[in-house]
Amino acid sequence: MEFTDADYARFAAKIDAPDDLNDPIPCWIWIGARHSKKRGYGKFRLVVNGQPKVMNAHKAAYLLLVGEVEDGQVIGHQCNHEWCVSPWHLVAQTQTENMKYCVASGRHASQRK
């Protein structure tokens, strides 16, 4: 999968990241469009395999900065912040693994007050 310099520049313009991009601790905050104004994952348009797609910003971050996502995998947040796009905080896993982590972390929708 190949991306253009323009893809990386558009993505970088929509994040608030620490000065040291090699510091794995701080979240990279998505300041671009979100699926919901109050909460929700960021969204980003990226051409994948010749097809333009609007996807979650954290998935775009993973594709741009880490690599491909295998079939049957989703991208989960190990920091538990849906607006984070730090490649240090993202992990490719199955949806089942993602939901188990979500529940164990106390952030599943059924656990919200």
C-alpha distances in whole Angstrom, upper triangle without the diagonal:
4,7,10,13,15,12,13,17,17,16,19,21,22,22,25,24,27,28,26,23,23,26,25,28,28,25,23,25,23,25,23,24,25,25,29,31,33,30,27,23,22,20,17,15,11,10,7,7,10,12,13,14,16,16,18,17,17,14,12,14,12,9,9,12,11,8,7,11,13,14,18,17,17,17,21,23,25,27,28,27,25,24,23,19,20,17,20,22,19,19,17,20,21,23,26,25,25,28,30,29,29,33,34,33,35,33,32,34,37,38,38,41
4,7,10,12,10,11,14,15,15,17,19,20,21,24,23,26,26,25,22,22,25,25,28,27,25,23,24,22,24,22,23,25,26,29,31,33,31,28,24,22,20,16,15,11,9,8,8,10,12,13,15,17,17,18,17,18,15,13,14,13,10,9,11,12,10,10,14,16,18,21,20,20,19,23,24,26,28,29,28,26,25,23,19,20,18,21,23,20,20,19,22,24,26,29,28,27,30,32,31,31,35,36,35,37,34,34,36,39,40,39,43
4,7,8,6,8,11,11,11,13,16,17,18,21,20,23,23,23,20,21,24,24,26,25,23,20,22,20,21,19,20,22,23,27,29,31,28,25,22,19,17,14,12,9,8,8,10,10,12,12,13,15,15,17,15,16,14,11,12,12,9,7,10,12,11,12,15,18,20,22,21,20,19,22,23,25,26,27,26,24,22,21,17,18,16,20,21,19,20,20,23,25,26,30,29,27,30,32,31,31,34,35,34,36,33,33,34,38,38,38,41
4,5,5,7,9,10,11,13,14,16,18,21,20,23,23,23,20,22,25,25,27,26,24,21,22,20,21,19,21,23,25,28,29,31,30,27,23,20,18,15,13,10,10,11,13,12,14,13,15,16,17,19,17,18,17,13,14,15,12,10,12,15,14,15,18,21,23,26,24,23,22,25,25,28,28,29,28,26,24,22,19,20,18,22,24,22,23,23,26,28,29,33,32,30,33,35,33,33,37,38,36,38,35,36,37,40,41,40,43
4,5,5,6,9,10,10,12,15,16,19,18,21,20,20,18,20,23,23,26,25,23,20,21,19,20,18,20,23,25,28,29,31,29,27,24,21,19,15,14,12,13,14,16,16,17,16,17,18,19,20,17,18,18,14,14,16,14,11,12,16,16,18,21,24,26,28,26,25,23,26,26,28,28,29,27,26,23,22,18,19,18,21,23,22,24,24,28,30,31,34,33,31,34,36,34,34,38,38,36,38,36,36,37,41,41,40,43
4,5,5,6,8,10,10,13,15,18,18,21,21,22,19,22,24,25,27,25,23,19,20,18,18,16,18,21,23,26,26,29,27,25,22,19,17,13,12,10,11,14,16,15,16,14,16,16,17,18,16,18,18,14,14,17,15,12,14,17,18,19,21,25,26,29,27,25,23,26,26,28,28,29,26,25,22,21,18,19,19,22,24,23,25,25,28,30,31,34,33,31,34,36,34,34,37,38,36,38,35,36,36,40,40,39,41
4,5,5,6,9,10,11,13,17,17,20,20,21,18,20,23,23,25,23,21,17,18,15,16,14,16,18,20,23,24,26,25,22,19,16,14,10,9,7,9,11,14,13,14,12,13,13,14,15,12,14,14,10,11,13,11,8,11,14,14,16,18,21,23,25,23,21,19,22,22,25,25,26,23,21,19,18,15,16,16,20,21,19,21,21,25,27,27,31,30,27,30,33,31,30,34,35,33,34,31,32,33,36,37,36,38
4,6,5,6,9,10,11,14,14,17,17,17,14,17,19,19,22,20,18,15,16,14,15,14,16,18,21,24,24,26,25,22,19,16,15,11,12,10,12,13,16,16,17,15,15,15,15,15,12,14,14,10,9,12,11,7,9,13,14,15,18,21,24,25,23,21,19,21,21,23,23,24,22,20,18,17,13,14,14,17,19,18,20,20,24,26,27,30,29,27,30,32,30,29,33,34,31,33,30,31,32,36,36,35,38
4,5,5,6,9,10,13,13,16,16,17,15,18,20,21,23,21,19,15,16,14,14,13,16,18,21,24,24,26,25,23,20,16,15,12,13,12,14,16,19,19,19,17,17,17,17,17,14,16,16,13,12,15,14,11,12,16,17,19,21,25,27,29,26,24,22,24,23,25,25,26,23,22,19,18,15,16,16,19,21,20,23,24,27,30,30,33,32,29,32,34,32,31,35,36,33,35,32,33,34,37,37,36,39
4,6,5,7,9,13,14,17,18,19,17,20,22,22,23,21,19,15,15,12,12,10,12,15,18,20,21,23,22,20,17,14,12,9,10,10,12,15,18,18,17,14,15,14,14,15,12,14,15,11,11,15,14,11,13,17,18,19,21,24,26,28,25,23,21,22,22,25,24,25,22,20,17,16,14,16,16,20,21,20,22,23,26,28,28,32,31,28,30,33,31,30,33,34,32,33,30,31,31,35,35,34,36
4,5,5,7,11,11,15,16,17,14,17,19,19,20,18,15,12,12,9,10,9,11,14,16,19,19,21,20,18,15,11,10,8,9,9,12,14,18,18,17,15,14,13,12,12,9,11,12,8,8,12,11,9,11,14,15,17,18,22,24,25,22,20,17,19,18,21,20,21,18,16,14,13,10,12,13,16,17,16,19,20,23,25,25,29,27,24,27,30,27,26,30,31,28,30,27,28,28,32,32,31,33
4,5,6,8,9,12,12,14,11,15,16,17,18,16,14,10,11,9,10,10,13,16,19,21,21,22,21,19,16,13,13,11,13,13,16,18,21,21,21,18,18,16,16,15,11,13,14,11,10,13,14,11,11,15,17,19,20,24,26,27,25,22,19,20,19,21,20,21,18,17,14,13,10,11,13,16,17,17,20,21,25,27,27,31,29,26,29,31,28,27,31,32,29,30,28,29,30,34,33,32,34
4,6,8,10,13,14,16,14,18,19,20,21,18,16,12,11,10,9,8,12,15,18,20,19,21,20,19,17,13,13,11,13,14,17,20,23,23,22,19,19,17,17,16,12,14,16,14,13,16,17,14,15,18,20,22,23,27,29,30,27,24,21,22,21,23,22,23,20,18,15,14,13,14,16,19,19,19,23,24,27,30,29,33,31,28,30,33,30,29,33,33,30,32,29,30,30,34,34,32,34
4,7,9,13,15,17,15,18,19,19,19,16,14,10,8,6,5,5,8,11,14,16,16,18,16,15,13,10,10,9,12,13,17,19,23,23,21,18,17,15,14,13,10,12,14,12,11,15,16,14,15,18,20,21,22,26,27,28,25,22,19,20,18,21,19,20,16,15,11,11,10,12,15,17,17,17,21,22,25,27,27,30,29,25,27,30,27,26,29,30,27,28,25,27,27,30,30,28,30
4,6,10,12,14,12,15,15,15,16,12,10,6,5,5,5,7,11,12,16,17,17,18,16,15,13,10,12,11,14,15,19,21,24,25,24,21,19,17,16,14,10,11,14,12,10,14,15,13,13,16,19,21,21,25,27,27,24,21,18,18,16,18,16,17,14,13,10,9,8,9,12,14,14,15,19,21,24,26,26,29,27,24,26,28,25,24,27,28,25,26,23,25,26,29,29,27,29
4,7,9,12,11,14,14,14,14,10,9,6,5,6,7,10,13,15,18,19,18,18,17,17,15,13,15,15,18,19,23,24,28,28,27,24,23,20,19,17,13,13,17,15,13,16,18,16,16,18,21,24,24,28,30,30,27,23,20,20,17,18,16,17,14,14,11,10,10,10,13,15,15,16,20,23,25,28,28,30,28,25,27,29,26,25,28,28,25,26,23,26,26,30,29,27,29
4,7,8,7,11,10,11,11,8,7,5,6,9,10,13,16,17,20,21,21,21,19,19,17,15,17,17,20,20,23,24,28,29,28,25,24,22,20,18,14,14,17,16,12,15,17,15,14,16,20,22,23,27,29,29,26,23,19,19,16,17,15,17,14,15,12,10,9,8,11,12,13,15,18,21,24,27,27,30,27,24,27,28,25,24,28,27,24,26,24,26,27,31,30,28,30
4,5,6,9,8,10,10,7,8,7,9,12,14,16,20,21,24,25,24,24,22,22,20,18,21,20,23,23,27,27,31,32,31,29,28,26,24,21,18,17,20,19,15,17,20,18,16,18,21,24,25,29,31,32,28,25,22,21,18,18,16,18,16,18,15,12,12,10,13,12,14,16,20,23,26,29,29,32,29,26,29,30,26,26,29,28,25,27,25,28,30,33,31,30,32
4,6,9,9,12,12,10,12,10,13,15,16,19,22,24,27,28,27,27,26,25,23,21,23,22,25,25,28,29,32,33,33,30,29,28,26,24,20,19,22,21,17,19,22,19,17,19,23,26,27,31,34,34,31,28,24,24,21,21,19,22,20,21,18,16,15,13,15,15,17,19,23,25,29,32,32,35,32,30,32,33,29,29,33,32,29,31,29,32,33,37,35,33,36
4,5,6,9,10,10,12,11,14,17,18,21,24,25,28,29,29,29,27,26,24,22,24,23,26,25,28,28,31,33,33,31,30,28,26,24,21,19,22,21,17,18,21,18,15,17,21,24,26,29,32,33,29,27,23,23,20,20,18,21,20,21,19,16,15,12,13,12,15,18,21,24,27,30,31,33,30,28,31,32,28,28,32,31,28,30,29,31,33,36,35,34,36
4,5,8,10,9,10,9,12,15,17,19,22,23,26,27,27,27,25,24,21,20,21,20,23,22,24,25,27,29,29,27,26,25,23,21,17,16,18,17,13,15,17,14,11,14,17,21,22,25,28,29,26,24,20,20,17,17,16,19,18,19,17,14,12,9,10,10,12,14,17,20,24,27,28,30,27,25,28,29,26,26,30,29,26,29,27,29,31,34,33,32,35
4,6,9,10,12,11,15,17,20,22,25,25,28,30,30,30,27,26,23,22,24,23,25,24,26,26,29,31,31,29,28,27,25,23,20,17,19,19,15,15,18,16,12,13,17,20,22,25,28,29,25,24,20,20,18,17,16,20,19,21,19,15,14,10,10,9,12,14,17,20,23,27,28,30,27,25,28,29,25,26,29,28,26,29,27,30,32,35,34,33,36
4,6,7,10,11,14,17,19,22,25,25,28,29,29,28,26,25,23,22,24,24,26,26,28,28,31,33,33,31,30,28,26,23,20,18,20,20,16,17,19,18,15,15,19,22,23,26,29,30,26,24,20,19,17,15,14,18,17,19,18,14,14,10,11,9,11,14,17,20,23,27,28,29,26,24,27,27,24,24,27,26,23,26,25,28,30,33,31,31,33
4,6,8,10,13,16,19,21,24,24,26,27,27,27,24,23,20,20,22,23,25,25,27,27,29,32,32,30,28,27,24,21,18,15,18,18,14,14,18,17,13,14,17,20,21,23,27,26,23,21,17,16,13,12,11,15,15,17,16,12,12,8,8,5,8,11,13,17,19,23,24,25,22,21,23,24,20,21,24,22,20,23,22,25,27,30,28,28,31
4,7,10,12,16,19,21,24,23,25,26,26,25,22,22,20,20,23,23,27,26,29,29,32,34,34,32,30,28,25,21,19,16,19,20,16,17,20,19,16,17,20,23,23,26,28,28,24,22,18,16,13,11,9,13,13,16,15,12,12,9,11,8,8,12,15,18,21,24,25,26,22,21,23,23,19,20,23,21,18,21,20,23,26,28,26,26,28
4,7,9,13,15,18,21,20,23,23,23,22,20,19,18,17,20,21,24,25,28,28,31,33,32,30,28,26,23,20,17,15,18,19,15,16,20,19,16,17,21,23,23,26,29,28,25,22,18,16,13,12,9,12,11,14,12,9,10,8,11,9,9,12,16,19,22,25,25,26,24,21,23,24,20,20,23,22,18,21,20,23,25,27,25,25,27
4,6,9,12,15,17,17,19,20,20,19,16,16,14,14,17,18,21,22,25,25,29,30,29,27,25,22,19,16,13,11,15,16,12,14,17,17,15,16,19,21,21,24,26,26,22,19,15,14,10,10,8,10,8,10,9,6,7,6,9,8,7,10,14,17,20,22,22,24,22,19,21,22,18,18,21,20,17,19,17,20,22,25,23,22,25
4,7,9,12,15,15,18,19,18,18,16,15,13,12,14,15,18,19,22,23,26,28,27,24,22,20,17,14,11,10,13,13,10,12,15,14,13,15,18,20,20,24,26,26,22,19,15,15,12,13,11,12,10,11,8,5,5,5,9,9,9,11,15,18,20,23,23,25,23,20,22,24,21,20,23,23,20,22,19,22,23,27,25,24,26
4,6,9,12,12,15,15,15,15,13,13,11,10,13,14,17,19,22,23,27,28,26,24,21,19,16,13,10,10,14,14,12,14,17,16,15,17,20,22,22,25,27,26,23,20,16,15,13,14,12,12,9,9,6,5,6,8,12,13,12,13,17,19,22,24,23,26,24,21,22,24,21,20,23,23,20,21,19,21,22,25,24,22,24
4,6,8,9,12,13,13,14,12,11,9,6,9,10,14,15,19,20,24,25,23,20,18,15,13,11,8,9,12,11,10,13,15,15,15,17,19,21,20,24,25,25,22,18,15,15,13,16,14,14,10,9,5,6,6,9,12,14,13,14,17,19,21,23,22,25,24,20,22,25,22,20,23,24,21,22,19,21,21,25,24,23,25
4,7,8,12,13,11,13,12,12,11,8,10,11,14,17,20,22,26,26,24,21,19,16,15,13,10,12,15,14,13,17,18,17,18,20,22,24,24,27,28,28,25,22,19,19,17,19,17,17,13,12,8,10,10,13,16,18,17,17,21,23,25,27,26,29,27,24,25,28,25,23,26,28,24,25,22,23,23,27,26,24,26
4,7,10,12,11,13,13,12,10,7,7,8,11,14,17,19,23,23,21,18,16,13,12,11,9,12,14,12,13,16,17,16,17,20,22,22,22,26,27,27,24,21,19,19,18,21,19,19,15,13,10,11,11,14,17,19,18,18,21,22,25,26,25,28,28,24,26,28,26,24,27,29,26,26,23,24,23,27,27,25,27
4,7,8,9,12,11,10,9,6,6,7,10,14,17,19,23,23,20,17,14,11,11,10,9,12,14,13,14,17,18,18,19,22,23,23,22,26,26,26,24,20,19,19,18,22,20,19,16,13,10,13,13,16,19,21,20,19,22,23,25,26,24,27,27,23,25,28,26,23,26,28,26,26,22,23,22,26,26,24,26
4,5,7,9,8,6,6,4,5,9,12,15,18,20,24,24,21,18,15,11,10,9,9,11,13,13,14,17,18,19,20,22,23,23,22,25,25,24,22,18,17,17,16,20,18,16,13,10,8,12,12,16,18,21,19,18,20,21,23,23,21,24,24,21,21,24,23,20,23,25,23,22,19,19,18,22,22,20,22
4,7,9,8,6,6,6,6,10,13,16,19,20,23,24,21,17,14,11,10,8,10,12,14,14,16,18,19,20,22,23,24,23,21,24,24,23,21,17,16,17,17,20,19,17,15,11,11,14,15,18,20,23,20,19,21,21,22,22,20,23,23,20,20,23,22,19,22,25,22,22,18,18,16,20,21,19,21
4,6,5,5,8,9,10,13,16,19,23,24,27,27,24,21,18,14,14,12,13,15,17,18,19,21,22,23,25,26,27,26,25,27,27,25,24,20,19,19,18,21,20,17,15,12,11,15,17,20,22,24,22,21,23,24,24,24,22,24,25,21,21,24,23,20,22,25,22,21,17,17,15,19,20,17,19
4,6,7,10,10,12,15,18,21,25,26,30,30,27,23,21,17,16,15,15,17,19,20,20,23,25,25,26,28,29,29,27,30,30,29,27,23,22,21,20,23,21,18,15,13,12,16,17,21,24,25,23,23,25,26,27,28,25,27,28,24,24,27,25,22,24,26,24,22,19,19,17,21,21,18,19
4,7,10,11,14,17,21,24,27,28,32,32,29,26,23,19,18,16,16,18,20,21,22,24,26,26,27,28,30,30,28,31,31,29,27,23,22,20,19,21,19,17,14,12,11,15,18,21,24,25,22,22,25,26,27,27,24,26,26,23,22,25,23,20,22,24,21,20,16,17,15,18,18,15,16
4,7,9,12,16,19,22,25,26,30,30,28,25,21,18,16,13,14,14,17,18,19,21,23,24,24,25,27,27,25,27,27,26,23,20,18,17,15,18,16,13,10,8,8,12,15,18,21,22,19,19,21,22,23,23,21,23,23,19,19,21,20,16,18,21,18,17,13,14,12,16,16,13,15
4,7,9,13,16,19,22,23,26,27,24,21,18,14,12,10,11,11,14,15,16,18,20,21,21,22,23,23,21,24,24,22,20,16,15,14,13,16,15,12,10,7,7,11,13,16,18,20,17,16,18,19,20,20,18,20,20,16,16,19,18,15,17,20,17,17,13,13,12,16,16,14,17
4,6,10,13,15,19,19,23,24,21,19,15,12,9,6,7,8,10,11,12,14,16,17,18,19,20,20,18,21,21,20,17,14,12,11,11,14,14,12,9,5,6,9,10,13,15,17,14,13,15,16,17,18,16,19,19,15,16,19,17,15,18,20,18,18,14,14,14,18,18,17,20
4,7,11,13,17,18,21,22,20,17,14,10,8,6,5,7,10,10,11,13,15,15,16,18,19,19,18,21,22,21,19,15,13,13,13,16,15,14,11,8,6,9,9,13,14,17,15,14,17,17,19,20,19,22,21,18,19,22,20,18,21,23,21,21,18,18,18,22,22,20,23
4,7,10,13,15,18,19,16,13,10,6,5,5,5,8,9,8,10,13,13,14,16,18,18,18,17,20,20,20,18,15,14,15,15,19,18,17,14,11,10,12,11,14,16,19,17,16,18,18,20,21,19,23,23,19,21,24,22,20,24,26,24,24,20,20,20,24,25,23,26
4,6,10,12,16,16,14,10,8,5,6,6,5,9,9,7,9,12,12,12,14,16,16,16,16,20,20,21,19,16,15,17,17,20,20,20,17,14,12,13,11,15,15,19,18,16,18,18,21,22,21,24,24,21,23,26,25,23,26,28,26,27,24,24,24,27,28,27,29
4,7,9,13,12,10,7,5,4,6,9,8,12,11,8,11,14,12,12,15,17,17,16,17,20,20,21,20,17,16,19,20,23,24,23,21,17,16,17,14,18,18,21,21,19,20,20,22,23,22,26,26,23,25,29,27,26,29,31,29,30,27,27,26,30,31,30,33
4,6,10,10,8,6,5,6,8,10,10,12,10,7,10,12,10,9,13,15,14,13,14,17,18,20,18,17,16,19,20,23,24,24,22,19,18,18,15,17,17,21,21,18,19,18,21,22,22,26,26,23,26,29,27,27,30,32,30,31,28,28,28,32,33,32,35
4,7,6,5,4,6,9,10,13,13,15,13,10,13,14,11,11,15,16,14,13,15,17,18,20,19,18,18,21,23,26,27,27,25,22,21,21,18,20,19,23,23,21,21,20,23,23,24,27,27,25,28,31,30,29,33,34,33,34,31,31,31,34,36,35,38
4,5,5,6,7,10,10,13,14,15,12,10,13,13,9,10,14,15,12,10,12,14,14,17,16,16,16,20,22,25,26,26,25,22,22,21,18,20,19,22,22,19,19,17,20,21,21,25,25,23,26,29,28,28,31,33,32,33,30,30,30,33,35,35,38
4,6,8,10,13,14,17,17,18,15,13,16,16,12,13,16,17,14,11,13,14,14,18,18,18,19,22,25,28,29,30,28,26,25,25,22,23,21,25,25,22,22,19,22,22,23,27,27,26,28,31,30,30,34,35,34,36,33,33,33,36,38,38,41
4,7,9,13,15,18,18,20,17,15,18,18,14,15,19,19,17,15,16,18,18,21,21,21,21,25,27,30,32,32,30,27,27,26,23,25,24,27,28,25,25,23,25,25,26,30,30,28,31,34,33,33,36,38,37,38,35,35,35,38,40,39,43
4,6,10,12,16,17,18,16,14,17,18,14,15,19,20,17,15,16,18,17,19,20,19,20,23,26,29,30,30,28,25,25,25,22,25,23,27,27,24,24,22,24,24,24,28,28,27,29,32,31,31,34,36,35,36,33,32,32,35,37,37,40
4,7,10,13,14,16,14,12,15,17,14,14,18,20,18,16,17,19,18,20,20,19,19,22,24,28,28,28,26,23,22,22,20,23,22,26,25,23,23,22,24,24,24,28,28,26,28,31,30,29,33,35,33,35,31,30,30,33,35,34,37
4,6,10,11,14,11,10,14,15,12,14,17,18,17,15,15,17,16,18,17,16,16,19,21,25,25,25,23,19,19,20,18,20,20,24,23,20,21,19,21,21,20,24,25,23,24,28,27,26,29,31,30,31,28,27,26,30,31,31,34
4,7,9,12,10,9,13,14,13,14,17,18,18,16,16,18,18,19,18,15,15,18,19,23,23,22,20,17,16,17,15,19,19,22,21,19,20,19,21,21,20,23,24,21,23,26,25,24,27,29,28,28,25,24,24,27,29,28,30
4,6,8,7,7,10,11,11,12,15,16,15,14,13,16,15,16,14,12,11,14,15,19,20,19,17,13,13,14,13,16,16,19,18,15,16,15,17,17,16,20,20,18,19,23,22,20,23,26,24,25,22,21,21,24,26,25,28
4,5,5,6,9,10,11,12,14,15,15,14,13,16,16,16,14,11,9,11,12,16,16,15,13,10,10,11,10,13,14,17,15,12,14,14,15,16,15,18,18,15,17,20,19,17,21,23,21,22,18,18,18,22,23,22,25
4,5,5,6,9,10,10,12,13,14,14,14,17,18,18,16,13,10,12,12,15,15,15,12,9,8,9,7,10,11,14,13,11,14,14,17,18,17,21,20,17,19,22,20,18,22,24,21,23,19,20,20,24,24,23,26
4,5,5,6,9,10,10,11,12,13,12,15,17,17,13,10,7,8,8,12,12,12,10,8,8,7,5,8,8,11,10,8,10,11,13,15,15,18,17,14,16,19,17,16,20,21,19,20,17,18,19,23,23,22,25
4,5,5,6,9,10,10,10,10,9,12,13,14,11,8,6,9,10,13,15,15,14,11,11,11,8,11,10,13,12,9,10,9,12,14,14,17,16,14,16,19,17,17,21,22,20,22,19,19,20,24,24,24,28
4,5,5,6,8,10,10,10,10,14,15,16,14,12,10,12,13,16,17,17,16,13,12,12,8,11,10,14,13,11,13,12,15,17,17,21,20,17,20,23,21,20,24,25,24,25,22,23,24,27,28,27,30
4,6,5,6,8,9,11,11,15,17,18,15,13,10,12,12,14,15,16,14,13,11,10,6,7,7,10,11,9,11,12,15,18,18,21,20,17,20,23,20,20,24,24,22,24,22,23,24,27,27,27,30
4,6,5,5,6,8,8,12,14,15,12,10,8,10,11,13,15,16,15,14,13,11,8,8,6,9,10,7,8,9,12,15,16,19,17,15,19,21,18,19,23,23,21,24,22,22,24,27,27,27,31
4,6,6,5,5,7,11,13,15,12,11,10,13,14,17,18,19,18,17,16,15,11,12,9,13,14,11,11,10,14,16,17,21,20,18,21,23,21,22,25,26,25,27,25,25,26,30,30,30,33
4,6,6,8,11,14,17,19,16,15,13,15,16,18,19,21,19,18,17,15,11,11,9,13,14,12,14,14,17,20,21,24,23,21,24,26,24,24,28,28,27,29,27,27,29,32,32,32,35
4,6,9,12,15,18,20,17,15,13,15,15,16,17,19,18,17,16,14,10,9,7,10,12,10,12,13,17,20,21,24,22,20,24,25,23,23,27,27,25,28,26,27,29,32,32,32,35
4,7,9,12,16,17,14,13,11,13,14,15,17,19,18,18,18,15,11,10,7,9,11,9,10,10,14,17,19,21,19,18,22,23,21,22,26,25,24,27,25,26,28,31,31,31,35
4,7,10,13,15,13,13,11,14,16,17,19,21,21,20,20,17,14,13,10,13,14,11,11,10,13,16,18,21,19,19,22,24,22,23,27,27,26,29,27,27,29,32,32,33,36
4,6,9,12,10,11,11,14,16,18,21,22,22,20,20,19,15,16,13,15,16,13,12,9,12,14,16,19,18,18,21,23,22,23,26,27,26,29,26,26,28,31,32,32,36
4,7,8,6,7,8,12,14,16,19,20,20,18,19,18,15,16,13,15,15,12,10,7,9,11,13,16,15,14,17,19,19,20,23,24,23,26,24,23,25,28,29,29,33
4,6,6,8,10,13,17,18,22,22,23,21,22,21,19,19,16,18,18,14,12,8,9,10,12,15,14,15,18,19,19,20,23,24,24,27,25,24,26,28,29,31,34
4,6,9,11,15,18,20,23,23,24,22,23,23,21,22,19,21,20,17,14,10,10,9,11,14,14,15,17,19,20,21,23,24,25,27,25,24,25,27,29,30,34
4,7,10,13,17,19,22,21,22,20,23,22,20,22,19,21,20,16,13,10,8,6,8,10,11,12,14,16,17,18,20,21,22,24,22,21,22,24,26,27,31
4,7,9,13,15,18,18,19,17,19,18,17,18,16,17,16,12,10,6,5,5,7,9,9,9,12,14,14,15,18,19,20,22,20,19,21,23,24,25,29
4,6,10,13,15,15,15,13,16,15,14,15,14,16,14,10,8,6,6,6,6,10,9,8,10,13,13,13,16,17,17,19,17,16,18,20,21,22,26
4,7,10,12,12,12,11,13,12,10,12,10,12,10,6,5,5,6,8,9,12,10,8,11,13,12,12,16,17,16,18,16,16,18,20,21,22,25
4,6,9,8,10,9,12,10,10,11,11,11,8,6,5,6,7,9,9,11,9,6,9,11,9,9,13,13,12,14,12,13,15,18,18,19,22
4,5,5,7,7,9,8,9,9,9,9,6,5,7,9,10,13,12,14,11,8,11,12,9,9,13,13,11,13,11,13,15,18,17,18,21
4,6,8,10,12,10,11,10,10,9,5,6,7,10,11,14,14,15,12,9,12,12,8,9,12,12,9,13,12,14,17,19,18,18,22
4,6,9,10,8,10,9,11,9,6,8,10,14,15,17,17,18,15,12,14,15,11,11,14,13,10,12,11,14,17,19,17,17,20
4,6,9,8,11,12,13,12,9,10,12,14,15,16,15,16,14,11,12,13,9,8,11,11,8,9,8,10,13,15,14,14,17
4,5,5,9,10,13,13,9,10,13,16,17,18,17,19,17,13,14,16,13,11,14,15,11,12,10,12,14,17,16,14,17
4,6,8,11,13,14,11,10,13,15,16,17,15,18,16,13,14,16,14,11,15,16,13,14,10,12,13,16,16,15,18
4,7,9,12,14,11,11,15,17,18,20,19,21,20,16,17,20,17,15,18,19,16,17,14,16,16,20,19,17,20
4,6,9,10,8,9,12,15,17,19,18,21,19,16,18,19,16,15,19,19,16,17,15,17,18,22,21,20,22
4,6,9,7,7,11,13,16,19,18,21,19,16,19,21,18,17,21,21,18,20,18,19,21,24,24,23,26
4,5,5,7,10,13,16,19,20,22,20,17,20,21,18,18,22,21,19,21,19,21,23,26,25,24,27
4,5,5,8,11,14,17,18,21,18,16,20,21,18,18,22,22,19,22,20,22,24,27,27,26,30
4,6,8,12,15,18,19,21,18,16,20,20,17,18,21,20,18,21,20,22,24,27,26,26,29
4,7,10,13,16,17,18,15,13,16,17,13,14,18,17,14,17,16,18,21,23,22,22,25
4,7,10,13,14,16,13,11,14,15,13,13,17,17,15,18,16,17,20,23,22,22,26
4,6,10,11,13,10,9,13,14,11,13,16,16,15,18,17,18,20,23,22,23,27
4,7,9,12,10,9,13,14,12,14,17,17,17,20,18,18,21,23,24,25,28
4,7,8,6,6,10,11,10,12,15,15,16,18,17,17,19,21,22,23,27
4,5,5,6,9,10,11,12,14,15,16,19,17,16,19,20,21,23,27
4,5,5,6,9,10,10,12,14,15,16,15,13,15,17,18,20,24
4,5,5,6,9,10,11,12,14,15,15,13,15,16,17,20,23
4,6,5,6,9,10,10,12,14,14,13,16,17,17,20,23
4,6,5,6,9,10,10,12,11,10,13,15,15,17,21
4,5,5,6,8,10,11,10,8,11,12,12,15,18
4,5,5,6,8,10,10,9,13,13,13,16,19
4,5,5,6,9,9,9,13,14,13,15,19
4,6,5,6,6,5,9,11,10,12,15
4,5,5,6,5,9,9,8,11,14
4,5,8,9,12,12,10,13,16
4,6,8,11,12,10,12,15
4,6,9,9,6,8,11
4,6,8,6,7,10
4,5,5,7,11
4,5,5,9
4,6,8
4,7
4
